[in-house]
Amino acid sequence: MSHPYPGNYMSELAAGSADDTESAGDIQTRADCEQLVRAFYGRALTDPVIGFLFTDVAKLDLEAHVPRLTRFWETILLGAQSYGGGAFRPHLELNFKAQLKQGHFDRWLHLWDMTVDELFSGAHADLAKAHAHRVAQAFEARLRSFELQQDPLAVPGLPVVQHYGPESQSQ
């Protein structure tokens, strides 16, 4: 797969080159959203903590996923209304394959915030970080509620009935 950025852009990004920080402006276009998504996934896919979730568990097709995520962030940050669809369901399905933990969300947010800060600064960049934190918190809470539903004893208000074996019925 060829990388859409010329030269060694990803290694410069990971190193936090001076050129990136000096020219950082705010997120203003769809191309900016795509740049952010690609840079983040360039980092996340190889991350020792969460990379396996994308590559081994979800078997993410990045080229198919980038346009969808770009539309998501373009809608959130720029009001484009180009994204239509539920973002939670794929995460629920992933959680059933490999239970997502607080540490996975924390690591995702750390990489996201770091990528945003290295590429952009301004109101939309701040919104990108704030929204990611809100979504992560909401997704984690919803995933935990689904886990509770897997254990009927953990669901409040559900009556528990004791069933006795045949030997207890003969008394």
C-alpha positions as CSV (number, residue, x, y, z in Angstrom):
1,M,0.0,0.0,0.0
2,S,1.5,3.4,-0.9
3,H,1.3,6.1,1.6
4,P,-0.5,9.3,0.5
5,Y,2.1,11.6,2.0
6,P,5.4,12.3,0.3
7,G,8.8,11.5,1.7
8,N,9.0,10.5,5.3
9,Y,6.1,12.5,6.6
10,M,5.0,10.0,9.2
11,S,8.5,9.8,10.8
12,E,8.6,13.6,10.8
13,L,5.2,13.7,12.4
14,A,6.2,11.2,15.0
15,A,9.4,13.2,15.7
16,G,7.4,16.4,16.0
17,S,9.4,18.3,13.5
18,A,9.7,22.1,13.8
19,D,8.0,22.6,10.4
20,D,4.8,21.0,11.7
21,T,4.5,23.1,14.8
22,E,5.4,26.4,13.1
23,S,2.8,26.1,10.4
24,A,0.0,24.6,12.6
25,G,-3.3,26.4,11.9
26,D,-6.8,25.3,12.7
27,I,-8.8,22.6,11.1
28,Q,-10.7,24.3,8.3
29,T,-11.3,21.9,5.4
30,R,-12.2,18.3,4.6
31,A,-8.6,17.8,3.6
32,D,-7.5,18.9,7.1
33,C,-9.9,16.3,8.6
34,E,-8.5,13.6,6.3
35,Q,-5.0,14.6,7.2
36,L,-5.8,14.3,10.9
37,V,-7.5,10.9,10.5
38,R,-4.6,9.5,8.4
39,A,-2.0,10.8,10.8
40,F,-3.8,9.4,13.8
41,Y,-4.3,6.0,12.2
42,G,-0.7,6.0,11.0
43,R,0.2,6.2,14.7
44,A,-2.6,4.0,16.2
45,L,-2.2,1.0,13.8
46,T,1.4,0.5,15.0
47,D,0.8,1.4,18.7
48,P,1.8,-1.4,21.1
49,V,-1.2,-0.9,23.3
50,I,-4.1,-0.5,20.8
51,G,-2.7,-1.4,17.4
52,F,-3.8,-5.0,17.6
53,L,-7.4,-3.9,18.0
54,F,-7.3,-2.4,14.5
55,T,-5.1,-4.9,12.7
56,D,-5.8,-8.2,14.3
57,V,-9.3,-7.9,15.9
58,A,-11.2,-5.5,13.7
59,K,-9.0,-6.2,10.6
60,L,-9.5,-2.6,9.6
61,D,-9.3,-1.7,5.9
62,L,-7.9,1.7,6.4
63,E,-8.5,2.9,2.9
64,A,-12.2,2.0,3.2
65,H,-12.4,3.5,6.7
66,V,-10.7,6.8,6.1
67,P,-13.5,8.4,4.0
68,R,-16.1,7.4,6.6
69,L,-14.1,8.8,9.5
70,T,-13.3,11.9,7.5
71,R,-17.0,12.5,7.0
72,F,-17.6,12.0,10.7
73,W,-15.0,14.6,11.7
74,E,-16.0,17.0,8.9
75,T,-19.6,16.9,10.2
76,I,-18.5,17.4,13.9
77,L,-15.9,20.1,13.3
78,L,-17.1,21.9,10.2
79,G,-20.9,21.3,10.2
80,A,-20.8,19.6,6.8
81,Q,-23.5,17.1,7.6
82,S,-21.7,14.6,5.4
83,Y,-21.8,11.8,7.9
84,G,-24.8,9.6,8.4
85,G,-24.6,6.5,10.5
86,G,-24.1,5.1,13.9
87,A,-20.6,5.2,15.2
88,F,-21.4,3.0,18.3
89,R,-22.3,-0.3,16.7
90,P,-18.9,-1.1,15.2
91,H,-17.4,-0.4,18.6
92,L,-19.9,-2.7,20.3
93,E,-19.1,-5.5,17.8
94,L,-15.4,-4.9,18.5
95,N,-16.0,-5.1,22.2
96,F,-17.6,-8.5,21.8
97,K,-14.5,-9.8,20.1
98,A,-11.9,-8.2,22.5
99,Q,-13.3,-6.5,25.5
100,L,-12.3,-2.8,25.4
101,K,-10.8,-1.6,28.7
102,Q,-10.4,1.9,30.2
103,G,-6.7,1.7,29.2
104,H,-7.6,1.2,25.5
105,F,-9.8,4.4,25.6
106,D,-7.1,6.3,27.5
107,R,-4.4,5.3,25.0
108,W,-6.7,6.2,22.0
109,L,-7.3,9.6,23.5
110,H,-3.7,10.2,24.2
111,L,-2.7,9.4,20.6
112,W,-5.6,11.5,19.3
113,D,-4.8,14.5,21.4
114,M,-1.1,14.2,20.5
115,T,-1.9,14.0,16.8
116,V,-4.3,16.9,16.9
117,D,-1.8,19.1,18.8
118,E,1.1,18.3,16.4
119,L,-0.9,19.2,13.3
120,F,-3.4,21.9,14.3
121,S,-4.2,24.6,16.8
122,G,-7.4,26.7,17.2
123,A,-11.0,26.3,18.1
124,H,-11.7,23.4,15.7
125,A,-8.6,21.6,17.0
126,D,-9.8,22.1,20.6
127,L,-13.3,20.8,19.6
128,A,-11.8,17.7,18.0
129,K,-10.1,16.8,21.3
130,A,-13.1,17.7,23.4
131,H,-15.5,15.8,21.2
132,A,-13.2,12.7,21.2
133,H,-13.2,12.7,25.0
134,R,-17.0,13.0,25.2
135,V,-17.5,10.2,22.6
136,A,-15.0,8.0,24.4
137,Q,-16.7,8.5,27.7
138,A,-20.1,7.8,26.3
139,F,-19.0,4.7,24.4
140,E,-17.2,3.3,27.4
141,A,-20.3,3.8,29.6
142,R,-22.5,2.2,26.9
143,L,-20.2,-0.8,26.5
144,R,-20.1,-1.4,30.3
145,S,-24.0,-1.3,30.3
146,F,-24.0,-4.0,27.6
147,E,-21.6,-6.1,29.7
148,L,-24.0,-5.8,32.7
149,Q,-26.8,-7.1,30.5
150,Q,-24.8,-10.2,29.7
151,D,-25.1,-11.2,33.4
152,P,-28.7,-11.2,34.4
153,L,-27.8,-11.0,38.1
154,A,-26.2,-7.7,37.4
155,V,-29.3,-6.1,35.9
156,P,-31.2,-4.1,38.6
157,G,-34.8,-5.0,39.1
158,L,-34.6,-8.5,37.4
159,P,-36.2,-11.1,39.7
160,V,-34.0,-14.1,40.5
161,V,-36.0,-17.3,40.8
162,Q,-34.4,-20.3,42.6
163,H,-35.0,-23.6,40.6
164,Y,-34.7,-26.8,42.5
165,G,-33.7,-30.2,41.1
166,P,-36.0,-33.2,41.0
167,E,-34.8,-34.5,44.3
168,S,-36.2,-31.5,46.2
169,Q,-39.6,-31.8,44.6
170,S,-40.2,-35.3,46.2
171,Q,-40.4,-33.8,49.7
